[in-house]
């Protein structure tokens, strides 16, 4: 009886350790995905900022690119 309880406890502990390892792998994968999404967001923000600058230059002309659209 005592041996069965010890064996059951050991099996439970092993399940916990396997679950912890799966969770750690999952969290690492998700962290990588978040990093990739943040990199993509930064890349798109740079493209947007560049396009906005080009629009301001196009609308106002090269010598008047400062300020915001619609304030001139």
C-alpha positions in Angstrom: 0.0 0.0 0.0 2.7 2.4 1.0 4.7 1.5 -2.1 1.6 2.2 -4.3 1.2 5.6 -2.8 4.9 6.4 -3.3 4.7 5.2 -6.9 1.5 7.2 -7.5 3.1 10.3 -6.0 6.2 9.8 -8.2 4.1 9.5 -11.3 2.2 12.6 -10.4 5.4 14.5 -10.0 6.7 13.3 -13.3 3.5 14.5 -15.0 3.9 17.9 -13.4 7.5 18.1 -14.6 6.4 17.2 -18.2 3.6 19.8 -18.0 6.1 22.4 -16.8 8.4 21.6 -19.7 5.6 21.8 -22.2 4.5 25.1 -20.7 8.1 26.5 -20.9 8.3 25.5 -24.6 4.9 27.0 -25.3 5.9 30.3 -23.6 9.2 30.4 -25.5 7.3 29.9 -28.8 4.8 32.6 -28.0 7.6 35.0 -26.9 9.2 34.4 -30.3 5.9 35.1 -32.1 5.4 38.3 -30.1 8.9 39.4 -31.0 8.3 38.7 -34.6 5.0 40.6 -34.5 6.7 43.6 -32.8 9.4 43.6 -35.4 6.7 43.6 -38.1 4.9 46.4 -36.4 8.1 48.5 -36.2 8.8 47.8 -39.9 5.2 48.9 -40.8 5.4 52.0 -38.6 8.6 53.0 -40.4 7.0 52.5 -43.8 4.0 54.6 -42.7 6.2 57.4 -41.3 8.2 57.5 -44.5 5.0 57.5 -46.7 3.5 60.3 -44.5 6.7 62.3 -44.9 6.5 61.9 -48.7 2.9 63.0 -48.7 3.7 66.1 -46.7 6.6 67.0 -49.1 4.3 66.3 -52.1 1.5 68.4 -50.8 3.5 71.3 -49.4 6.6 71.2 -51.6 10.1 70.5 -50.6 10.7 73.9 -48.9 7.6 73.7 -46.7 7.6 70.2 -45.4 7.4 71.2 -41.7 4.2 71.1 -39.8 1.1 69.0 -40.4 -1.2 68.4 -43.3 -4.1 70.8 -43.5 -2.5 73.6 -41.5 -1.3 75.9 -44.2 
